[in-house]
Structure formats: C-alpha cells, structure tokens
Amino acid sequence: MMGERLVIQESLLYAFCFEDHVPSDHLLRSIDRFVDCSDLRQHLAGFYSSTGRPSVDPELIIRMLLIGYCLRLCDTNRREG
C-alpha cells in the first residue's frame, strides 16, 4: 500500500522547524523550490498493493536521495578545492 501522510507524525517525535535551522541561502531551499514531485504518487500508484503496511511516501524517498546526492557532491568539492 502506498504510504500517504494522513497523520502528522512529526509531533510524536520532536519539534523541528525547517525555517529555524536552514539558512536562507542553503542548497536545501533551492532544491525545495525547484523540485516538484507532487504528482509522483499518482504515476506510481499501479506499483503499490492495497494490502499490507504502507510504504514510505515516494516523494519523500526521491527528495531524500536527491538531497543526499547533492550534499555529497558539495562536501566532496569542499575537500578537494
């Protein structure tokens, strides 16, 4: 079953405010501004079962992979340059 965030689970763990922790000129803000994966769930719906535990939101997975890749590139460039 494709996971859709129906309940705000962040409140169960700890409070984190993106605005308080990420500077205005940080790469994460650029990624968030230009990457739109909102229709990804609809395109992938046929690959998910309607039974069983819900999966992780596909938009979240794509964003995490993209951010991890970009941050690793930035980190590598800092070390070499």
C-alpha positions as CSV (number, residue, x, y, z in Angstrom):
1,M,0.0,0.0,0.0
2,M,1.4,3.4,-1.0
3,G,2.1,5.5,2.1
4,E,0.3,8.8,2.2
5,R,0.8,11.1,5.1
6,L,-2.6,11.2,6.7
7,V,-1.4,11.9,10.3
8,I,1.2,14.4,11.2
9,Q,3.6,12.0,13.0
10,E,6.4,14.6,13.4
11,S,4.6,15.8,16.6
12,L,5.0,12.4,18.1
13,L,8.8,12.6,17.9
14,Y,10.2,16.1,18.3
15,A,9.7,19.6,17.1
16,F,11.8,20.6,14.1
17,C,11.2,23.8,12.2
18,F,12.9,24.0,8.8
19,E,12.8,27.8,8.9
20,D,14.7,27.9,12.2
21,H,17.5,25.5,11.2
22,V,18.2,26.0,7.5
23,P,19.8,29.3,6.3
24,S,18.0,31.3,3.6
25,D,20.9,30.7,1.1
26,H,21.3,26.9,1.7
27,L,21.1,24.4,-1.1
28,L,18.1,22.6,0.6
29,R,15.9,25.7,0.0
30,S,16.8,25.7,-3.7
31,I,16.0,22.0,-4.1
32,D,12.7,22.5,-2.3
33,R,11.8,25.5,-4.5
34,F,12.6,23.8,-7.9
35,V,11.8,20.1,-7.3
36,D,8.1,19.3,-7.6
37,C,7.3,15.6,-7.0
38,S,3.6,16.2,-6.1
39,D,2.3,14.0,-9.0
40,L,4.7,11.2,-8.3
41,R,2.3,9.2,-6.1
42,Q,-0.3,9.2,-8.9
43,H,2.3,7.9,-11.5
44,L,3.5,5.1,-9.2
45,A,0.1,4.0,-7.8
46,G,0.0,0.9,-10.0
47,F,3.1,-0.5,-8.4
48,Y,1.7,-0.5,-4.8
49,S,-0.5,-3.1,-3.2
50,S,-3.7,-2.2,-1.4
51,T,-2.9,-4.6,1.5
52,G,-0.1,-4.7,4.0
53,R,1.9,-2.0,5.7
54,P,2.0,1.4,4.0
55,S,5.3,2.2,2.3
56,V,7.3,5.4,2.7
57,D,5.9,8.3,0.7
58,P,7.6,8.1,-2.8
59,E,8.0,11.9,-2.9
60,L,10.0,11.7,0.4
61,I,12.2,9.0,-0.9
62,I,13.1,10.9,-4.1
63,R,13.7,14.1,-2.2
64,M,16.0,12.3,0.3
65,L,18.0,10.6,-2.5
66,L,18.4,13.9,-4.4
67,I,19.4,15.9,-1.3
68,G,21.9,13.2,-0.2
69,Y,23.4,13.1,-3.7
70,C,23.7,16.9,-3.9
71,L,25.1,17.3,-0.3
72,R,27.7,14.6,-1.0
73,L,28.8,16.5,-4.2
74,C,29.1,19.7,-2.3
75,D,31.0,18.1,0.5
76,T,33.5,16.4,-2.0
77,N,34.1,19.7,-3.7
78,R,34.9,21.4,-0.5
79,R,37.5,18.8,0.4
80,E,39.2,18.8,-3.0
81,G,39.1,22.5,-3.6
